[in-house]
């Protein structure tokens, strides 16, 4: 078979990992982190461990919305 087969597998794995890291970067942005945590680089270099890290991040947008609801229910006017 030769070494071309191994090179092809490595190149495909790198491409799949880069695409997965891009999707996880988008997930981090949707959670309210933007590019502050460098999710793409973390996911690309750490692979599955980076993906798990981004999945485990708390949702900042949801927390902010929940806090606004709590403030409104308490009658706080701290805007």
The 8 nearest C-alpha neighbors of each residue, nearest first, counted from 0:
[[1, 4, 2, 3, 5, 6, 7, 8],
 [2, 0, 3, 4, 5, 6, 7, 8],
 [1, 3, 5, 4, 6, 0, 7, 8],
 [4, 2, 6, 5, 1, 7, 0, 8],
 [3, 5, 7, 2, 6, 1, 8, 0],
 [6, 4, 8, 2, 7, 3, 9, 1],
 [5, 7, 3, 9, 4, 8, 10, 2],
 [8, 6, 4, 10, 5, 9, 3, 11],
 [9, 7, 5, 11, 6, 10, 12, 4],
 [8, 10, 12, 6, 7, 11, 13, 5],
 [9, 11, 13, 7, 12, 8, 6, 14],
 [12, 10, 14, 8, 13, 9, 15, 7],
 [13, 11, 9, 15, 10, 14, 8, 16],
 [14, 12, 16, 10, 11, 15, 17, 9],
 [15, 13, 17, 11, 16, 12, 10, 18],
 [16, 14, 12, 18, 17, 13, 19, 11],
 [15, 17, 19, 13, 14, 18, 20, 12],
 [18, 16, 20, 14, 19, 15, 43, 13],
 [17, 19, 21, 15, 20, 16, 14, 22],
 [20, 18, 16, 22, 21, 17, 15, 23],
 [19, 21, 42, 39, 23, 17, 43, 18],
 [20, 22, 18, 24, 19, 23, 39, 17],
 [23, 21, 25, 19, 24, 20, 26, 18],
 [22, 24, 26, 20, 25, 21, 27, 19],
 [25, 23, 38, 39, 21, 27, 26, 22],
 [24, 26, 28, 22, 23, 27, 29, 21],
 [27, 25, 23, 29, 24, 28, 30, 22],
 [28, 26, 30, 24, 25, 29, 32, 23],
 [27, 29, 33, 25, 32, 31, 30, 26],
 [30, 28, 26, 31, 27, 25, 32, 33],
 [31, 29, 58, 27, 28, 59, 32, 60],
 [30, 32, 28, 59, 29, 60, 33, 27],
 [33, 31, 28, 27, 30, 35, 34, 36],
 [34, 32, 28, 35, 31, 27, 36, 29],
 [33, 35, 37, 36, 32, 38, 28, 24],
 [36, 34, 33, 37, 32, 38, 28, 27],
 [35, 37, 38, 34, 32, 33, 27, 41],
 [38, 36, 34, 39, 40, 35, 41, 24],
 [37, 39, 24, 41, 36, 40, 42, 27],
 [40, 38, 20, 24, 42, 41, 37, 21],
 [41, 39, 43, 42, 38, 37, 44, 20],
 [40, 42, 38, 49, 44, 39, 43, 45],
 [43, 41, 49, 20, 46, 39, 45, 40],
 [42, 44, 40, 46, 20, 41, 45, 17],
 [43, 45, 41, 42, 46, 40, 49, 39],
 [44, 46, 49, 42, 48, 43, 41, 47],
 [45, 47, 42, 49, 43, 48, 44, 50],
 [48, 46, 50, 49, 51, 45, 42, 52],
 [49, 47, 51, 50, 45, 46, 52, 42],
 [50, 48, 42, 52, 45, 46, 41, 47],
 [49, 51, 47, 53, 52, 48, 42, 54],
 [50, 52, 54, 48, 49, 53, 55, 47],
 [53, 51, 49, 55, 50, 54, 48, 56],
 [54, 52, 56, 50, 55, 51, 27, 49],
 [53, 55, 51, 52, 56, 50, 23, 26],
 [54, 56, 52, 53, 51, 57, 50, 58],
 [57, 55, 53, 54, 52, 58, 27, 30],
 [58, 56, 59, 55, 30, 62, 54, 61],
 [57, 59, 30, 61, 60, 62, 56, 31],
 [60, 58, 62, 31, 61, 30, 57, 63],
 [59, 61, 63, 62, 31, 58, 30, 64],
 [60, 62, 64, 63, 58, 59, 65, 30],
 [63, 61, 59, 65, 60, 64, 66, 58],
 [64, 62, 66, 60, 61, 65, 59, 67],
 [63, 65, 61, 67, 66, 62, 60, 68],
 [64, 66, 68, 62, 67, 63, 61, 69],
 [65, 67, 69, 63, 68, 64, 70, 62],
 [66, 68, 70, 64, 65, 69, 71, 63],
 [69, 67, 71, 65, 66, 70, 72, 64],
 [68, 70, 66, 72, 71, 67, 73, 65],
 [71, 69, 67, 75, 73, 68, 72, 74],
 [72, 70, 74, 68, 73, 69, 75, 67],
 [71, 73, 69, 74, 70, 68, 75, 67],
 [74, 72, 70, 71, 75, 69, 68, 76],
 [73, 75, 71, 72, 70, 76, 69, 77],
 [76, 74, 70, 73, 77, 71, 72, 78],
 [75, 77, 78, 74, 70, 71, 73, 67],
 [78, 76, 75, 70, 74, 71, 67, 73],
 [77, 76, 75, 67, 70, 71, 74, 66]]
